[in-house]
Every structure is written in C-alpha cells, then in structure tokens.
C-alpha cells in the first residue's frame, strides 16, 4: 500500500481532509484534491456521497450534486476508506469557501 501523506484530522470518529479541487471528473465520480502543503490526493465519490455547496444568498451550505462542484473550490471531505493505491473513497464533501 502506498504511503498516504496528507493533513488528516479527526472530528469525533470521522476523518476529514481539507484542500482545493484541482481537477474534477464528474463522469467517473472522482477528483484530484490539493492540500495546502501541495500534496495531491485522488478522491473517488461513492454513489451515496453527500455533497454540500455554498448557497449564494445566505453563504450557508445547502445540499447539492457532484455537478455543483467546480475546480478551484476549497473543500472539506470525509474519508470513508482508503484504497490499496492510496486513493480515498469519500462519504461527504462540503465547500468551505
């Protein structure tokens, strides 16, 4: 298994990672996320992945779809599991800026 070096922090029992979407592939339900330290992480979105995006008027979060995400968005996502190749399966993703 490749070594996963990324900023991971735990909230309760959930493992969360923050970063910026560098590349988004909605058709294949995946994204390349870049952390603040430059580390790149491949993320795969499960069919059940919860997506939250910023609502323009209130600047609060609202439910969305993968298609609502865009390259350049700062996000925080919940790790469901880590694949043998080091890629991550994501349970939820939320825009943080």
N, C-alpha and C positions, 0 to 999 in steps of 0.2 A: 504494500500500500504506500503510495507516495505521501510524503510528509506535508501536512496542511499547516501553513504558516499564515495566520490571519488574526486580526483582532476579534476575538470571540469573548463575549461576556455573558454571564448568566443572569436571568431575571427569574427568580423562583426556580423552576425546573426547566425553563425554556432557554435555549441557547440562541442568542441574537447576534447578527453581524451588521455593521453599517458600512455603506460605500456608495459609489456613484455608478449608475448604469453606463457602461462604455459601449456595449452592443446588446441589442435586444432582438431575438429571433422568435416572434410570436408563433409562427407556423410550427416550429419544433419545441415550443414551450421552454425556452432556455434564454439565459442572459450571461454576459460577462460583466462582473462587478469589480470595480477597482476601489480598494480601501484607501484611506488617507496616506498610508505608507507606500502606496504604489503596487501592493500585492494584488494580483488578479485572481478572481475566483469564478469558476464556472458554476452556474446555478441552474438546476432543472426544476420546473414548476409542475407539481402534481396536479391532476385534474381537479382536486379539491382545494387547491391553493386559494386562500383568502387574499384579495387584493384591495388595498385602501389607497385612495388618491386624495389630494387636497382639493377641496371644494372652493372655487374662486371667490364667492361672495363672503363666506364666513371664515375662510382659511382653515377650516376644520377638516377632518378626514371623513370620507364617505366611501361606501362600497363601490368597487369598480371591477374592471376586467383587465386581463393582461394587455389588451389593445389600448388601454388608457395610459399605460406607462410609456415613457419616452427616454431615449438616450440622453444622458446628462442629468436625469433626476437623481437626487440624493435619496437613498432608501435605507430602510432597516428591514431585515428579513429574519424569519425564524427557521432554524435548521431542524429538519425532520430526521435526516440521516446523511451520512457521508458515503459515497460510492467508493469502490476499490481504486478508481482512477483519481480520487481526490475531489471530484465534483460533488456538489451538495444538492440534496433534494430539499425543496423549500415548502413549508406549510403555510406561511403567510408572508406578505411583503407590504410595506407601507411607505409612502413618500414622507420624507422628513423635511423637505424644503422645496 
